[in-house]
Amino acid sequence: MFDNRARNVKEQVFLPLARPLQQVPPQWLTWLAFAFGVGTAVLLQQQQYIWAVILWFFNRLFDGLDGMVARMAQRQSDLGGYLDILLDFVIYAAVPIGLVLGAATPARYLALTLLLAIFYVNAASWMYLAAILEKRQHGAAAQGEKTTVTMPAGLIGGVETILFYTAFILFPRQMVVLFAVMAALTLVTVVQRLVWAYRSL
């Protein structure tokens, strides 16, 4: 919902950090972000929540820097964009799984199952829609977006996901409620895209 506005803010904030990294291959930053994300999930399984949120911060930091460095150094590639989203999805699954494995209850397993199932449907709702829009020449390039492919907007986007995941880590005792709320809002996002598709395709 706030991705476009947040992207402009991120560009300004990250610019001083990205400049010195222009000689670093962007994919190295992508893999570094992934390593921090895996570390976050492992620490959550061990209930080391303070350290987990620190690693989560670095995961998000380097995940934001890789694309910016690629653009500044004119090293953007389809492979880089593909790798970035693929590894992001691994972390988006690993973090809630780590949380539940660290403090498992039947209710938490059920909430986790619901969340990941909705994520599965949501991925189809935006990825295939993005493919259609790109095929019709209404994709990222046509819209002036800085992503590899267009990202159809919805109630839950990248910014909201980061905020929810940060809340998961900071308030682990509330994970059932937080998982359920995010799942519900993500489902609303799926419906939004479906309605848009019926009206526009």
Contacts in CASP RR format, 6 or more apart in sequence:
PFRMAT RR
TARGET T0000
AUTHOR 0000-0000-0000
METHOD contacts of the structure
MODEL  1
MFDNRARNVKEQVFLPLARPLQQVPPQWLTWLAFAFGVGTAVLLQQQQYI
WAVILWFFNRLFDGLDGMVARMAQRQSDLGGYLDILLDFVIYAAVPIGLV
LGAATPARYLALTLLLAIFYVNAASWMYLAAILEKRQHGAAAQGEKTTVT
MPAGLIGGVETILFYTAFILFPRQMVVLFAVMAALTLVTVVQRLVWAYRS
L
1 153 0 8 1.000
1 154 0 8 1.000
1 155 0 8 1.000
1 156 0 8 1.000
1 157 0 8 1.000
1 159 0 8 1.000
1 160 0 8 1.000
2 157 0 8 1.000
2 159 0 8 1.000
2 160 0 8 1.000
3 151 0 8 1.000
3 153 0 8 1.000
3 157 0 8 1.000
3 158 0 8 1.000
3 159 0 8 1.000
4 153 0 8 1.000
6 159 0 8 1.000
7 146 0 8 1.000
10 64 0 8 1.000
11 68 0 8 1.000
14 64 0 8 1.000
14 65 0 8 1.000
14 68 0 8 1.000
15 68 0 8 1.000
17 61 0 8 1.000
17 65 0 8 1.000
18 65 0 8 1.000
18 68 0 8 1.000
18 69 0 8 1.000
18 72 0 8 1.000
19 72 0 8 1.000
21 29 0 8 1.000
21 65 0 8 1.000
21 69 0 8 1.000
22 69 0 8 1.000
22 72 0 8 1.000
22 73 0 8 1.000
23 73 0 8 1.000
24 69 0 8 1.000
25 75 0 8 1.000
26 66 0 8 1.000
26 67 0 8 1.000
26 69 0 8 1.000
26 70 0 8 1.000
26 73 0 8 1.000
26 75 0 8 1.000
26 76 0 8 1.000
26 80 0 8 1.000
27 66 0 8 1.000
27 79 0 8 1.000
27 80 0 8 1.000
27 83 0 8 1.000
29 62 0 8 1.000
29 65 0 8 1.000
29 66 0 8 1.000
29 67 0 8 1.000
29 69 0 8 1.000
30 62 0 8 1.000
30 63 0 8 1.000
30 66 0 8 1.000
30 80 0 8 1.000
30 83 0 8 1.000
30 84 0 8 1.000
30 87 0 8 1.000
31 87 0 8 1.000
32 62 0 8 1.000
33 58 0 8 1.000
33 59 0 8 1.000
33 60 0 8 1.000
33 61 0 8 1.000
33 62 0 8 1.000
33 63 0 8 1.000
33 64 0 8 1.000
33 66 0 8 1.000
33 87 0 8 1.000
34 59 0 8 1.000
34 87 0 8 1.000
34 90 0 8 1.000
34 91 0 8 1.000
36 55 0 8 1.000
36 56 0 8 1.000
36 58 0 8 1.000
36 59 0 8 1.000
36 62 0 8 1.000
37 55 0 8 1.000
37 56 0 8 1.000
37 59 0 8 1.000
37 91 0 8 1.000
37 94 0 8 1.000
37 95 0 8 1.000
38 91 0 8 1.000
38 94 0 8 1.000
39 52 0 8 1.000
39 55 0 8 1.000
40 52 0 8 1.000
40 55 0 8 1.000
40 56 0 8 1.000
40 59 0 8 1.000
40 91 0 8 1.000
40 94 0 8 1.000
40 95 0 8 1.000
40 169 0 8 1.000
41 91 0 8 1.000
41 94 0 8 1.000
41 95 0 8 1.000
41 97 0 8 1.000
41 98 0 8 1.000
42 98 0 8 1.000
43 49 0 8 1.000
43 51 0 8 1.000
43 52 0 8 1.000
43 55 0 8 1.000
44 52 0 8 1.000
44 95 0 8 1.000
44 98 0 8 1.000
44 99 0 8 1.000
44 101 0 8 1.000
44 102 0 8 1.000
44 169 0 8 1.000
44 172 0 8 1.000
45 98 0 8 1.000
45 99 0 8 1.000
45 101 0 8 1.000
45 102 0 8 1.000
46 102 0 8 1.000
47 102 0 8 1.000
47 103 0 8 1.000
47 172 0 8 1.000
49 169 0 8 1.000
49 170 0 8 1.000
49 172 0 8 1.000
52 169 0 8 1.000
53 166 0 8 1.000
53 169 0 8 1.000
53 170 0 8 1.000
56 95 0 8 1.000
56 165 0 8 1.000
56 166 0 8 1.000
56 169 0 8 1.000
59 91 0 8 1.000
60 162 0 8 1.000
63 84 0 8 1.000
63 88 0 8 1.000
66 80 0 8 1.000
66 84 0 8 1.000
67 76 0 8 1.000
67 81 0 8 1.000
67 84 0 8 1.000
69 75 0 8 1.000
70 76 0 8 1.000
70 77 0 8 1.000
70 80 0 8 1.000
71 146 0 8 1.000
76 148 0 8 1.000
78 148 0 8 1.000
80 148 0 8 1.000
81 147 0 8 1.000
81 148 0 8 1.000
82 148 0 8 1.000
84 148 0 8 1.000
85 148 0 8 1.000
89 123 0 8 1.000
92 119 0 8 1.000
92 161 0 8 1.000
92 165 0 8 1.000
93 116 0 8 1.000
93 119 0 8 1.000
95 165 0 8 1.000
95 168 0 8 1.000
95 169 0 8 1.000
96 112 0 8 1.000
96 115 0 8 1.000
96 116 0 8 1.000
96 168 0 8 1.000
96 175 0 8 1.000
96 179 0 8 1.000
97 112 0 8 1.000
99 108 0 8 1.000
99 112 0 8 1.000
99 168 0 8 1.000
99 169 0 8 1.000
99 172 0 8 1.000
99 175 0 8 1.000
100 108 0 8 1.000
100 109 0 8 1.000
100 111 0 8 1.000
100 112 0 8 1.000
100 175 0 8 1.000
103 172 0 8 1.000
103 175 0 8 1.000
107 176 0 8 1.000
108 175 0 8 1.000
108 176 0 8 1.000
108 179 0 8 1.000
111 175 0 8 1.000
111 176 0 8 1.000
111 179 0 8 1.000
111 180 0 8 1.000
111 183 0 8 1.000
112 179 0 8 1.000
114 179 0 8 1.000
114 180 0 8 1.000
114 183 0 8 1.000
115 179 0 8 1.000
115 180 0 8 1.000
115 182 0 8 1.000
115 183 0 8 1.000
117 183 0 8 1.000
118 183 0 8 1.000
118 186 0 8 1.000
118 187 0 8 1.000
118 190 0 8 1.000
119 186 0 8 1.000
121 187 0 8 1.000
121 190 0 8 1.000
122 156 0 8 1.000
122 186 0 8 1.000
122 187 0 8 1.000
122 189 0 8 1.000
122 190 0 8 1.000
125 189 0 8 1.000
125 190 0 8 1.000
125 193 0 8 1.000
125 194 0 8 1.000
126 151 0 8 1.000
126 152 0 8 1.000
126 193 0 8 1.000
129 152 0 8 1.000
129 193 0 8 1.000
129 197 0 8 1.000
130 139 0 8 1.000
130 149 0 8 1.000
130 150 0 8 1.000
130 151 0 8 1.000
130 152 0 8 1.000
131 149 0 8 1.000
132 201 0 8 1.000
133 139 0 8 1.000
133 150 0 8 1.000
133 152 0 8 1.000
134 140 0 8 1.000
134 149 0 8 1.000
134 150 0 8 1.000
138 150 0 8 1.000
139 145 0 8 1.000
139 149 0 8 1.000
139 150 0 8 1.000
140 146 0 8 1.000
140 147 0 8 1.000
140 148 0 8 1.000
140 149 0 8 1.000
140 150 0 8 1.000
140 151 0 8 1.000
143 150 0 8 1.000
145 151 0 8 1.000
151 157 0 8 1.000
152 193 0 8 1.000
152 196 0 8 1.000
154 189 0 8 1.000
154 192 0 8 1.000
154 193 0 8 1.000
155 185 0 8 1.000
155 186 0 8 1.000
155 188 0 8 1.000
155 189 0 8 1.000
155 192 0 8 1.000
156 164 0 8 1.000
156 182 0 8 1.000
156 185 0 8 1.000
156 186 0 8 1.000
156 188 0 8 1.000
156 189 0 8 1.000
157 189 0 8 1.000
160 185 0 8 1.000
164 178 0 8 1.000
164 181 0 8 1.000
164 182 0 8 1.000
167 174 0 8 1.000
167 178 0 8 1.000
168 175 0 8 1.000
168 178 0 8 1.000
168 179 0 8 1.000
171 178 0 8 1.000
END
